[in-house]
Amino acid sequence: MSLDEKIGQLIMPAIVASSPTGKALQEIEANIQDYHVGSYHFLLDAKTLHNKADITSLIERMQEQSKLPLLLASDFEGGVGFYFKDATRFPRAMAIAATNNLSYSRAIGKAVARECKQMGIHTNFYPTADVNNNPQNPIINIRSFGQNADSVGDMALAYMQGFQEEGLIATAKHFPGHGNVNCDSHLSLPVIDLSLVDLQKIELQPFRKLIDNGLRAVMSAHIVLPQIEDNNLPATLSHKLLTEILRKQLNFNGLIFTDAMMMNSISKNHPNGQASVLALKAGADIILFPPSVKETFEALKEAVKNGDLSEERINKSVERILKEKARLNLFISTFPTVQKASEEKHNFALADLVMEHAITLYKNENNFLPLKLKPNNKVLLINILDKADGWREGKPGQTLEKEIAFRHPSVKAFELTGESTDKEFENATKLTQISDTIIIATHVQVSAFKGSISLSEKEVNYINSLSKRHKQIVFILFGNPYLLTSFPFLHNSISTYECYPGAEKASTKALFGEMNFVGKLPVEIK
């Protein structure tokens, strides 16, 4: 291989998982043909779900254009259905952990792997091995299996084993642990002021457990640990963390992916080319989603020419990458395998079962739940959203309203957001005065570049005001479970840990006594 071809193997650009045309398609072709990129990452669209057929045809075209087979990756935290409308949407980590059932985590890992193979995707940037030990963490939260290191390690290991049994690459993230931060690394650079001894007690435990059991890949975190890395470099750019601790102390020999290099925590503090060189020197193998493929390619090539980066160092990463591609049989066939329709149905049934077993009863005064409604009882559903738009999987509360109405003839629904007018809040209050049972459903989405996982002060005050006056309120929390601490006056509350129609359907079953509440909180609610 030429030096250019070797450098290309280290770069993983990203593209939205749809059918690119025009300039976007030309850029993909240029990255493959001119810069010899060895891999590609498929992103979700913030506004809509995709069709699998579109991405499958794109993958075939990309593989045909590449001299060496491409390693293809995506971030299926909620299953392939988190991106694609014709695939299985699984609950994310905290909901899985709430079932307290390791076999569910393993089964989901296996099911997701099979759907990945059907599309021709080889790497999943999952499971999350972060221990969410900071309730104010705005970016990990329900993406973590919880706050107990042992439980997180066990759940992540089960997922990893299920996924890798299908021959694919599971990726534990975000090393050395992104759970104890209070800002979003997409927006700014988090600092965790822990010593290596502290880190070994909690954050490193899940990673160690996965590595000892055959983990194939790790994703680095864009976080600073000043007690460990005195140069104020984030873990992604730190030789101490990626090589001395991850490679040598934890004996990890698999692939190291950086987190996306276009995130503000890196791109605002280090020029694109410089950041990529530092990441390779630190010990990373693949530069994920750099702001510019061209700048990254040229910077790495120049670093080799001027001796800042040895070709031997390049060769080590290229060897790891090519060995993984060979193990995946990509030099024999890069095309998808067909999944049987019966397996697809089984995946949907598994997703429903896990979500149902995650629903957690937090408070239930005087055994108010399940609901015991009379035919003439008036039910009011108030859906309170942390934001009015950006819900790719359907408007929050629609499935909940439909499921309740199917079971009870007299239900009205009302929607509020932090941007709702005082008059709209007043109208909702008037409806509560003529209702026998009030269901308040809050929907709080965890997403990149958002920077928050809370409701507005106006929404919080409104819920507390209602809960002081009415005992017949049922509070259902879709998303961040820590918000339960904001509402001390509620008498009856349920946590689902998720924000998608499947969670609304499952919670309605529990609400009406069609199944028992069996979920357990994976985090401490003080």
DRENKEDO-695651 format. One record per residue: x, y, z of N, C-alpha, C, O in turn. Coordinates in steps of 0.02 Angstrom, whole numbers, plus 50000, padded with zeros to 5 digits. Last residue first. Layout:
<sites>
XYZXYZXYZXYZ...
</sites>
This chain:
<sites>
483545055452229483565058152296482985063152306482915065952360483645041152147483255047352144483205050052215482845047152256484905032052070484625034252133484265040852124484545045652098484535020551935484885026351963484545028252028483965026452041483725010851889484445009451886484865015151914485485014751916482215005851964482635011651948483375009651946483625007051996481394992151886481744994751945482195000551924482535000151873479824985651824480454989151816480724991651883480354993151929478554980251838479114976151860479794979651855480294976951879476894981551852477484985851853478064981651880478064979751938475964969751750476224972251814476794977151803477144976851752474664973251633475304970051650475524973151716475304978551735473494979551631473554973951585474214970251593474314964951565473244991151707473274984651740473314978651695473184973151717473325003351647472665000251650472684993151678472184989451673474695006051653474215010851682473535007651693473195009151742475254996151575475354995951647474845000351683474594998651736474815000651449474644993851472474704993451548474264990651582475445013051445474715012751447474475005851471473995005451509476785009551433476565012751494475805012751501475545012351556476805004251302476944999951359476685003051424476404999551466476535015751224476095009851221476185005451282475695003151312477615023751255476935026151270476445020251270475995019951313478665016251206478635017651278477935019951299477695018351353478375016451069478385010151105478345011051180478025007051215478555030151031477895027251036477865020651074477365019351109479795037151144479595034851077478925031251085478745029451141480815039651255480375044451221480235041951150480535044351102481165032051418481195032451345480705037651318480235039651352480955029751552481645030551529481705031551453482265031851428479785028851626479855024351568480565024451539480755019751504479025029951785479595031651743479665026451687479605020451699477645037051871477915031451832478505033951791478485039551764476735041452020477195042951965477515036751936477635031751971475715049752129475755043652088476195045152027476035049551988475835061652195475625055852234475715049352196475785043952226476965075452199476585070452161476435064352204476845062152244477785084252261477095083952284476665078852248476075078052263479065085252206478985081852271478255080852293478135077052340479785085752070479065085852084478915082052150478665076452148481105084352041480825091152034480095091652057479825097052062481435071152043481625075152102481325082152100481305085652151481105066651919480655064951973480805069052036480365070252077482155069051836481665074351843481145072951897480795077451920482865057551820483065061951875482575067651885482575070851938482475051151704482135049451767482305053951825481925054351873482195057251545482625058351603482295056751670481865060651692480805048851472481475051751467481825052051534481745047551575479275051951524479595049051465480275052451456480305058251435478365049451664478965052851641479275048951583479515043351592476775052751717477175047951677477765051751648477685056651611475745054251853476305057551819476715052151783476965047551815474085056451889474595051351873475125054751831474975057751780473085064052012473555064851956474005058751950474275056252000472225065552118472055060652066472485061352004472275059551949472515075852200472805069352217472695064052163473025058852162472855092752169472495086752147472865080352168473465079652155473655102952216472935103752221472545097352206471975096552228474965099652195474775101852262474015101852272473765100852327474985097352059475055091652104474915093452176474755088952216474895110252004474335105551996474375099852048473875097852076476155115352043475545118752063474945114052058474535113852104477025106651978477005106852051476375110252078476095108152129476745110051845476615103151869476575103051945476135099751973477165123551846476465121751830476295114851856475765113751886478515122851871478075126251920477345124351908476965123551956478925116251754479025113151819478555116251871478235112651910478605125951656478285119351655478335115851723477855112851746479435136651695478715137551690478335130851692477825130251726480685131351679480455133051746479705133851748479375132051797480635117751561480715124851578480465125951649480065122051676481445101851593480885105951571481025113251589481475114651628483025095051535482545097051586481945100551553481955101951493484285093151482483815087551484483285089051538483135084851581485365102151369484915101951427484475095651423484315093351369486085102551252486375105551311485955105151374486155107651427486005099551116485425102451150485635105851215485405111251232486985092551052486965099851040486365103251074486225109051061486075077151053486695080951045486545088251029486045089850997484785073351174485045073651106485655078251103485735082651145483445066951260484175067751264484445067851193484355063051156481855074151292482295070451246483025072051259483205077851269480485071851382481115075451386481645071451348481855066051370478855073651417479285070751365479925074851361479915080551338477635069551537478175073951516478635070151468478775064251478475955068751563476495065051531477035070051509476905074351466474745067451680475245072151655475825068051627476145064251664473095064251690473725060851673474195066151644474065069051591471815064951805472265069051763472915065051753473235062851801470115061251827470815058751830471235062851781471045063951723469035069751814469075065151871469775062551881470005061651938468895087051774469135080351758469185076051821469355078551875468705100251787468105096351769468295089151751467915085651718469935105551813469405106651863468775102651848468355101751893470705103651702470835099451761470265099851812470145095151849470255113751618470055106851603470175102251663469805097451673470895124651676470165124351678469915117251664469435114951695472225121651642472015121651713471255121151719471005117551763472215123751505472335117051531472105116451603471825111351623472015137551507471505133251477471585125951500471095122551513473215141851564472585143051599472035138451572471635135851611474115138551463474175135351528473525136051568473315131451603473625147351366473605140151354473675136251419473335131151430473915159651426473225157851412473155150351401472675147351423475285159851425474945159451489474225157251480473945153551521475845149351286475655155751317475325154551385475125148951401477275138551268476545139651269476385146151306476755148151351478585135651276478415141451235477665142751233477445147551201478695123951344478955129951377478785136251339478835141751367477085116751302477815116951299478045123151337477635127151361475675105851303476005111851326476755111251315477035105751319474125099151246474855099351242475135106051264474865111351247472835087951292473065094951287473825094851287474135090951323471425077451269472145078351270472315085651258471985089151219470155068151352470345074051314471105074951322471385073451374469075054051356469745056851368469855062851323469685062751264468025042151376468005049351389468695051951407468885052051466468185028251357467815032251307467865039851316467765043551268469665018851363469185022851401468845027851355469185031451318470475012151274470275008651336469735012351376469385009451417470735020651172470515013851154470235010251215469805005851208471245031451241470575031951212470295025151192469685024151194472525026551267472065027851322471345027951296470895025051326473055025851137473005019751178472525020651236472165015951254472995039351096472635034151059472535027851101471995024951101473855045351189473145047351184472735041951150472185040251173475055038751156474775038251223474025039951223473625036451253475275043051026475155035951038474825034951106474375030851114475455056751054474935054551007474765047151018474175045351020476545059551135475875059551164475335057051119474795055251142477625067451017477515064351082476795064951105476465070051096477565063950845477425068850897477285065450964476855060950967478905053550783478195055150792478085059850850478465059850899480265052550784479875046450787479125047550798478775043050820480875065050788480915061050726480415055250725480185053250672480525079850842480375073050865480325068450804479805068050772480645093450819481255089250819481145082150843481615078850863479675104250930479815100750867480445096450875480725095850929479495109151059478905108151018479045104050955478605100550930480215102351208480265106451148479705104551100479465098851101479755095751316480315100251327480455104551266480785109751270477975094851341478575093451300479135098251317479015104151330476665086951412477115092651423477785090951391478125086251412475025082751392475705081151368476135087451374475985092551343473755078151489474145084151474474855081851454475225079451497472225070851480472925069451467473265076051448473095079151398470875067651583471235072951548471965070851542472295069351591469365058851591470095058451595470405064051554470205065151496467905056551682468245060651631468995060651643469235062051698466865042351704467425046451728467755050251670467865047451616465915033551659465755040651654466305045251680466225051351679466475020751684466345022851615466225030351608466405033351557467785022151806467095020651790466955023451720467285028151699469425015451831468975020551804468265017751794468165011951777470705013351907470065009851916469515014651895469175017651937472395011051860471795015051861471165010751868471115005351839473485001051969473225003451904472565007151912472215006651963473565015952072473715012552009473715004952019473915002652072473275018852203472885022252151472975018852083472515018952042473685014352329473575009652274473135012652219472685009352193474005024952411473345021852419473165017252360472585016352344475205030552296474865031552359474165028552358473785029452310476485026652222475805024152212475425024552278475335019452312477965030252131477525031752187476815029252171476585029652115478565022352027478965025952075478565027552138478805026352194478605008851926478145012451969478555015752025478865012252065479275007551765479415007551837478905011851875478795017651859479514997651625479075002651656479105002051732478984996651760480214986851574480594992551600480164997551638480425001151681479364977851519479684975851582480114981451612480354980851668479044984451400478524983251451478834981651519478574983851570480264983851334479994990351353479464989551407479434993551454480374969951313480864973451354480594980251378480684982051436479254967651229479314964251293479804967951340479654968951399479544975351115478944976851156479014973851226478834977051275480714968851071480734975951088480144977751133480224981351182480204956051042480714956851094480734964151117480774965451177479364958950935479074956150996479564956951055479354958451111480284963250841479774967850864479474965450930479344969350975481024951350822481354957350848480844962350876480954965250928480084942950763480334941350830480674947350861480604948450922479964948950640479394949050685479624947650757479384950750804481244945850590481044952850597480454953350646480454957750688481184932050580481644935050627481464942250641481514944650697480264930650477480084928150543480544931050596480324932350652480934935350365480384939350392480194937150462480004941250503482724933950372482064930950363481524935350395481644938550447483894944350289483594942150352482894939350338482514942150298485284942650185484564943450189484304940550255484484934950273486764952350197486434945850200485694946950212485504951650247487604964250088487174962350144486924955150139486884952350085489324962950031488604964150020488184961250077488384956550110490624960450027490424966250067489674967350064489424972250093491664946350028491014949050010490844954850056490894954250117493074945550044492714940450006492044943049982491874942249924493494955450121493874954550059493564949150015493754948249958492714954150233492534959350185492924958850120492714961650069492744945450341492694942650274492514947850221492214946250170493054950250463492364951250442492224948350373491664948650348494414948150460494014944050505493274944450487492914939550494494764958450372494854951450351494434946850395494124942150370494474969450450494124968650387494184961450362493704958650334495394967250552494684967150568494274966150504493784962450504496584968850480496444962450512495704961750529495414956450522496484982250444496454977150392496314970250421495964966150390496634988350572496034989450531495954983850479495404981050472497914984350614497314982650654496684983150612496244978750617498674990050509498674982750519498064980650560497744975650544498455003650532498225000650469498184993050476497714989850452499115005050655498385006050650498105002850587497574999650589500435002250614500124998450669499364999050666499004994050673500715011850515500665004750497500315000650551499924996050535500855023550589500305022850540500185015450525499605013250523502055020350653501445021550693500825020850649500325017950670502895019850543502795013750583502165014350626501785009650633502955032750503502565028250461502445021550497501955018150484502765044450639503145039450601502685035150559502105033950576502565061350645502185055150651502545049850609502615050750548503505070750621503105071550681502695065250697502505064050754504195069950502504435065950558504045066750622504225063750673503715076050390504175079950432504405076350495504765079150536502925065650336503485068250298503985072050342504585071550332501945064050434502395058550419503015061150384503575059050399501325076450427501625074450490502105068550481502615068150515500815076250297501355080950313501705078950377502315079650382499805066750316500345065450268500945069950283501515067650280498985073150409499305066850427499885065250380500405062850402498595084250332498955085250395499315078850416499885079150439497905078450225498515082250212498925083250274499545083050272496815072450295497265068450252497925072050243498455069050252496215083850353496475078350395496975074250356497515072650382495845091250241496315094050289496625088650333497225088750348494935081950181495525084450145496055087050194496645085350188493925080650275494325074750257494985077050224495515074350239493495091250402493705091150332494145085050320494675084250351493045087550529492705093050494492875093250419492455095050378492955069550543493325075750547492955081250510492595079750462492345056450587491975062550568492385068950578492195073250617493635048750674492925048750658492685055850643492805060550681495055040750640494825047650653494105048150628493975048050568495675026250712495225029050661494965035850683494695036550738496585024050817496685020750752496275024150696496515024750640497475033050946496875031450908497055028150842497595029150814498625037151011498495029951008497865028050970497715022150964499185049651004498915047451069498785040051070498825036851122499435051050871500005050550917499785048050986500165044651020498115052350827498515046650806499115045650852499285039950870497795064550890497405058550906497785052250886497795047350923498695073550830498735072250902498375065750921498605061950963498185073250699498865071050712498945069250786499235064050803496915078850722496975072150695497665069250707497735063350723497235091750768496865087150811496935079950787497015075450828497845097350654498235096350715497895091250761498235086950789496745098050565497325093850550497725092250612497945086550621495855107050639495665100450614496265095850603496275090350630496465115050788496355114950715496255107850691496535103150719495615114650941496185112150903496025112350828495485109950808494465120050994495095120751032495715118550994496275120451012493395117450918493475124350940494135125550975494345131250985493465103550896493555108050840493655115350860493965119150823493215097751026493845096950991493955102550940494465105950941491985102351068492495100951119493185099851089493685100751123491175102550955491495108750977492045107651027492525111451030491465089150839491155091750899491535097750926492155097950921492165083350738491855089750722491515092850783491285098550780492585071050777493065076450785492775083250767493085088350779491705059350872491685063750813492125069950823492045073550872492935049550959492255052050951492275057050893492815058650869494065038050878493935044350914493175045450914492825042650872494235020650906493935026050867493935032350910493835032050970495335007950912495145013950949494875019150899495245021650857495204990150903495194996650870495005002250918494565001350961496134980351026495664981450971495724988350941496204991950951496864977851138497204977151074496754978351014496964977450957497124982551303496654982651247497024982651181497454986851169497654982351435497824977151385497324976751328497124971351308497584991851530496984987751521497074982351467496614978351455498894996951520498634994751584498024990251577497954985351614499044998851375499534995251416499234992651481499304986751497497865004951316498254999751282498654995551332498624989351331497365013751421496935009151383497335003451352497144997651360498585019851477498065016751518497655011651478497615005851498499465023151371499735020651435499205017151476499335012051508498535026651263499075021651256499285018751324499295012751333497505035151309497375030151257497905024751252497755018951238498095042651418497465039151425497375033651373497185028051391499325047451372499285044251438498655040051444498665034451471499005053651253499395047451251499355043751317499355037651318497535061551211497995060351266498345053551259498015048351260496485065051134497135067351111497695065751162498255068251155495375060151200495465058351129496165060051104496415056751058495415066851322495615059851319495765057651247496225053651236496095083451295495545078751305495785071651295496295070451263497455090951383497215087951321496615083451337496625079951388498185096851484497495099351471497225096751404496805100051373499325090951521499375095551464498695098251443498625101651392499125081351617499295088151640499375093151583499475099051596498035069551642498365072551584498505079851600498055084051596497605067751775497935062351739498335065151680498915063251670496995078751822497425075251869497815069651836498295066951864496185083151714496805086751729497265083251779497865084451778495415076751593495535074251661496205077151685496725073951677494185081551476494845082851506494865080151577494405081151616493415072851339493385075551407494095076551433494555072851415492865065251225493145072051222493045075351291492645079951298493295047951230492875053551252493235060151245493835060551256493405034651107493675039151157493185044751173492715046151135492775018351090492735025351067492975029851123492775029051181493415002351049493275007351100493225014151066493585015451018493154985151000493274992250985493074996551045492644994851084492994971951044493364973050982493524980450969493984981950930493134962651195492884968651161493314970251100493934970051104493434951051273493494950951200493204956851163493034956151104493404952051410492964947151378492924947851302492444945651271494164962451451494374955751473493964950251440494154944451441493374972851401494024971451370494254964351388494504960651346492294972851491492194971351420492844969351385492854964651345492944976151611492554969951606492454967951533492504962051516493514988551582493944982951598493574976251589493844971451563492344996151567492794995151510493254989151522493364985151476491804995751698491454992651642491904991451582491844986251549492915002451772492694995551785492314992451726492484986851706493205015751753493565010851712493305003651720493464999351679492355022551845492305023651773492625018151731492355016151680492725017151982492065017351951492105017251875491915012351843494065015452018493545012952063492865012452028492475007952043494845021851923494855014551925494295011651968494075006051956494655035151958494395032751894494345025051894493875022251867495365036052077494635037152076494325034152014493805030952017496655033752024496385029252075495625029852077495275024752080496805044751942496775038151911496495033051960496125028551940495685057852000496335054651994496255047851960495695045551951494615069951922494715063751958495425061151948495735062251896493765080851865494345081651908494425075551953494315075852014493335082851706493195078251761493825078151805494345075551785492615094451597493195092951639492975088351696492485089851731492035095951426491935094351497492595092851532493065090351502491955108351310492415103151333492315101851408492485106051449490385110251218490975112751253491375106951282491155101151278489505103451130489495110751135490125113551166490385118751144489695090151141489575092651073489635100251072489785103251021489775088151275490405088751239490315090551166490795092251132488775096451387488755092351326489395093451286489535099051266489105095351564488995099151503489035094351444489305088851450489475088251674488875092451681488775097051621488405101951625489975070951699490065077751671489415081651680488885078751692490145057051720490195061851776490335068951750490775072351777490155048651608489555049151649489555054551702489025056551726491125044751522490825051351509490235052751556489865057551545492625036551517492005037051554491725044151551492045048851575493815037651443493795033051501493165033651544493165031551602492725030951319493295029951363493635036551380493735040651335491065030051321491585034251290492175034251338492135037251391490905014351231491045021551233490815024351300490405021251334491325000051139491165002851205491355010251206491905012051185490684992651000491134998051021490915000751088490365003551093490704977250912490394981450962490904986550986491504984950991490714970750754491134974550801490704978750847490364983350824490124953750717490224960850704490624964150760490844960850807489754940650742490364941850703490524949050691491024950550657488764937850828488574938050757489164939950712489084940650652489354939950947489234932950928489024932450855489104927250824489294953650963489904950850933489844943450917490234940750878488014955151022488174958350959488764954950925488744953550865488104947651141487584946251093487754949051024487644945650974489194954351202489244947251184488714945351133488864941651085488674967351221489274966251179489314958951156489454957651097487634964651312487484967451245488064965951198487964963551142488404959951421487894955651390487714958051320487664954051273489174971351448489494965151426488994960551392489154957551340488194980351491488584981851430488914975551403488944974551342487794973751608487314974951554487674976251488487484973651435488994973651683488654967451667488174968251608488154964051563489304987451693489764982751661489424976351640489554973751586488194992051764488344994651697488794989851659488674988451601488374984951883487784983751842487894986151771487704982851723489594990551928489534983351916488944981751870489014977851823489285004451940489795002051893489734994651877489814992651820487755012051939488155007151974488635003951925488435001051875486965020051862487475023351902487905018551942488375020651976486555015051690486405017051759486995019951795487485022151764486785013051558486415007751593486285009451666485945005651701486515028351465486915024151509486465018751539485865019551545485585035851405486015032051360486475027351399486775022851370484975043651498484655037251483485055033151433484875027351420486485051951523485825050851551485545044051533485845038951551487305060551425487315053251432486635050951459486235048251420487035074251425487135070951361487155063351366487055059951316486995081151546486495082751495486535078751431486125079651386487065076751713487375075351648486865076451592486355072951590486565077851838486515083751796486835082851727486865087551687486885066151906486185067151885486095073151838485595073551802488235056751878488075063751887487365065051861487255064951800488505043751844488505045451915488435052951928488575055251983488315033251733488005039851740487945041651815487405041151844489645026051662489265025651724488975032551737489345037251751489785020451495489815026051542489385024751603488815022551597489675011751395489975009151456490065014651508490375013551560488535008651273488785014051316489035010851381488655007751417489004995651152488604998751205488945004651240489555005451236489145005951006488745003951064489024997351089489274993551048489235008550862489545012550915489125011850979488805016551001489464994350767488964998150804489335001950859489694998950898489964989150608490164991750673489604995750704489305000050671489474985250484489894980550521490034982650593490204978450635488144984150369488494988250419488844983650468488554978650490487284978050280487984978650261488364983350307488874986150286485984975150314486104981450277486824982050253486974986250210486064963350383485604963650327485744969750283485634969550223486894966950487487164962750433486714962950372486954962650315485984974050567486564977450538486834973550478486984976350426485134963950607484864969150563485424973250531485354975650475486034956850686485734953650628485444958750580485494958050519486304966150787486844963850742486554960750679486814961950624485074966850851485324972850815485874970750766485904973350711485034954050907484524956050858484764962050817484664962350756486114954250997486104949450942485614951550887485774951150827485704964451085486334964951048486344960350988486564962350934484524958651134484484964751093485124965651053485104967250994485054947951206484604946651150484544952651104484524951951043485764954851306486124950551258485694949151196485944949251140484724961251373485254965151343485634961151290485794963651236483984950051416483684954951370484224958951334484194960051274484844944051504484684940451443484354945051392484424944051332484874952451614485444952451569485294948951503485574950651452483724962151684483754955651650484314955651598484244958651544483204973651737483644969551779483724962551750483784957651787482484983151675482184976451676482574971751722482324966651744483314994051677482744994151723482394987351726482044985851774484174991851570484414990551638483844990251688483884986451737483354996251466483564989251469483774987451539483594982251566483305009851501482685005851501482854998451504482524994651539484625013351481484345013751548483695009851554483545007051607484855010551337485205007151392484835007351459484755002251491483305010451241484005011851252484235009251321483845006151357482234998651156482365003451209483115004451218483514999951204482284997450975482364994551041482425000151094482655005651078481474996250827481675001250877481684997950946481174995950972481854987750681481624987150751481914992650794482524993550798481324995550525481774991350566481534991550638481064995150654480835005550442480664998550428481154993850463481364988850434481375017750480480665016550495480475009250484479995006850515482945019750558482565017550499481865015450518481765011750566483535023750678483675027450616483165026150561482975030550524483045015350769483165022150793483305026750734483215032850739483065002850712482445006750706482495013750735482035017750726484224997550756484225000150688483605004350676483615008950635484355003350929484244998450877484255001650808484285007750802484725014650997484035012351004483855007150951483275006650931486045015650953485895015251025485185012651038485075008951085486845013950831486175011250841486025010250915485895004650937487735021750737487655022650808486955020450828486515024650840488825013550617488285017950636488205017650711488545013950746490015009650486489805010150556489195014550563489055018750520491034999550381490455004150388490175003750459490104998350488492494998850295492204996950359491655001950374491785007950379492654994650123492524999650174492254996450237491844991850234493934985750037493264986050065493214991250121493674992050161494904995249920494884990649976494184991050007493864996350004494365003549819494874998449802494904993149856494924987149840492655007749802493255007649844493725001949824493504996349813491525006549727491995011849708492655011349746493155014249725490784996649789491024995449721491565000449700492004998749661490445002849908490914997249909491194995849840491774994049833489535012449860490145014549893490665008949893491255010049879488485004449812488845008949766489525011049796490025011249760488074997949928488314994049871488724998349823489254996249799487645009150002488205005150025488495000949968489105000549961486535013249928487105017749934487735013749954488275014849928485675002449948485915003849880486515008449880486965007749839485495003850086485784997750059486054998849989486594996449972484865016050102485555015450126485885009150097486485009150086483615013250043484035018850019484755017850039485215018649998483085002950118483245001750048483705007150020484145005749979482765008650241483355004250236483555003250163484155002550149482365025650256482165019150229482795014850219483285017250192482355035750410482565033950342482245027350320481915023950359481485048750500481755042050495481905040350421481605043250376481925066150527481515060750500481865054050503482485053750508482755075750587482055077350575481625071450553481015071750561484075072450598483755075150658483005076050649482645076950698484615057150536484335063650518483945066250578483535062550606486125048850590485395049550586485215056550563485605061250570487535043650489487215047750541486465047450535486195045850482488755031650462488095034050442487755037450501487685034550555490455032350417489975032250472489315035150447489305040450416491685022450335491175027750332490685026650390490535021050410493415019150285492795017850322492315023650315492505029050292494545022950221494445015850232493795014050266493645008150276494835034250088494585033050155494395025650162494135022550116495575039549978495645032449996495365030850065495625026350098495485051749921495805051449987495825044450017496055043450073494905049049796495475053649800495855053049866496465053749868493895039349820494365038549764494985042949772495535040649756493195043049939493395036049926493955035649874494435031849884493005056749925493325054049986493585046949975494125045149998492325057149804492995060149809493365057449870493965056049867491115050949838491545047949787492255050649790492735046849781490645060249933490765053249952491245050049902491725046649923490505071549850490975071649906491145064649930491725063149945489495067549764490165068949736490695068949791491255066649780488445067249854488665061049823489365061849793489765057249797488345080949883488465076149937488725069549909489185066549938488035086649758488675088249790488845083149845489425081249852486895074349704487275080449688487935080949724488355076449721486255065049846486285066749775486745072749766486965075849815486005051549961486315057949941486315058849866486375054049828484825044450043485055043849973485355050449950484995054649923485435041950209484875042550162485135041450092485625037850082486155045150340485965038650312485345039150269484805037050289487385057550316486715055950340486465049750303486545049250242489075053050342488555055250296487885053350326487815048050357490815055150383490125053650402489645056550351489775061750320492455047150371491985052650363491275050450383491155044550397493775041150444493075038950438492625045050432492425047850483495435036550413494935041950413494245039150401494125035350354496405027150394496325029850462495765035050468495635037550522496535024350261496235019250303496075021850373495645019050408497265035150213496555034950201496195029950245495625031050265498565031150245498255036750282497505036750274497135038150321498735020950150498755019450222498415024950262498015023550307498675028050031498165022950045498145021150119497615019950147499815036150044499155039150037498605034250055498125035950089500835026450045500715030450105500025033650102499675033850153500225011349964500575017749964500435021350030499965019550066500424994050000500005000050000500445006250000500965006450032
</sites>
